Amino acid sequence: MAAEAGYSKFHFARAFKDAYGESPGAYLTRRRVERAQDLLRSANLTVTEIRLLVGFSSLGSFSSRFTDLVGLSPSAYQRHHGSLGGPPPIPGCFLMDWNRPRPEATGSAISEKPDAPGLP
């Protein structure tokens, strides 16, 4: 992001913190935890699946950062919100499919095939 903005990474980090009150890394972590909170409340996924979806590679790092920011462990947060009732959770298979990368549409495969000789 710093290169796209035309700044050194150090100047960008200082300017970002001045503008938003937190470092880019802290901002990204907070946003990931916010997304995890939403998924823990509304999706039928395990904590491990959610930590992968929001971008944490380590379950330990995810759990400790989540607990620091929210005050509950991810599994306790999920249990608490599950006990409150509400709409049924979204099945995990739908969320996993929704987040799956999709190839760009390039048109029909038929249009890419050459015409057979002797056919109009």
N, C-alpha and C positions, 0 to 999 in steps of 0.2 A: 504494500500500500504506500509505503514511503517513496519508493521509486516512481510510482504512478503520480504521486503528488509533487514530485520534483524536489524532495527533501532527503537529507540523510536520515537513516533510521533513528538516530539519537534526537535530532531536531524534531522529527515527526512525533516521537514518543513524548517529548516535552510539550509540544504544541497540543497534542491530543489530551494530555493530562490537564493542561491549562483550560482547554475548552470543555471537557467532559468531567473533570474531577477525579478521574481514575486512569490508570495506564491502559494501553490497548489490550494487554494480556488480561488484566483484571476485568475489563469490560467484556471481553470475549467469554471468559469463565462465567461471569454473572449471567450473561445472555444464555449460555449453554445450560446453566442450572435452572434458569427460568423456563426454558423449553422442557427440561427434564421434569420439572414440577407439573407442567401441563400434561405431559405424557403419563406420568405416574398417576394423575387424577383420572385421566380419561381413556387410557388404553389398557388392553389386556396383554401387557408385555412384562417380561421379567426385568429386574433392575439391570442385569447384564446387557440385555438387548437395548434398553433405553440408553445406557451409558455409551454404547457404540453408536446409536443413532444421533446422539447430540455431540459426538466428537471426542470423547475421552477414550484413550487407549488403555488406561489402567483402572481397574475396578476400585483399587485402594485410593487412588487420587480422586476419582469421582466421588466416592463415599465421603472422604474427608473434606473436600471442598463443598459438597452439598451440605454436610452437617455444619460446617463453619458458617455458611451463608443462610441456611434455613432454620437450624436449631434442632432438626431431627435427622436421623439417618434416612436414606432413600426408602428402605423397606418399611420403616416405622411411618414415614410420611404416606406411603402407599396404603398401608393398613389403616391409618387414621382416616384418610379420605374415602376408603372403601367402606368403612363402617358408617359413614354419614349418609349413605344411600345415594340417590340421584339416578341419572340415566345409566343404562348398562354400558360397560366399557367397550370401546371399539375393538374388534378382534385384531390381534397383532398381525395376522396375515395381510389384512388390508393396509395397515400402516407400512409394513415391510415392502409391499408391492408399490405403494404410493411413492416411497423414497428411492425406489430402484432406478438407476440411470436408464434412460431410454435413448436409443439411437435417433438421430435426426431423420425426419421423413424426407426422403429424396425422390418420392414419386413411386410409381408402380414398377415392379420388377419386369412386368411385361413390356413396358416401353423401352427398357434397356436391352432387350433381346433383339438381335438382328433379324430381319425378315428372312424367311426361308426362300431359297432360290426357286424361281418359277411361280411364286405366289404374289398376288397383287398387294 
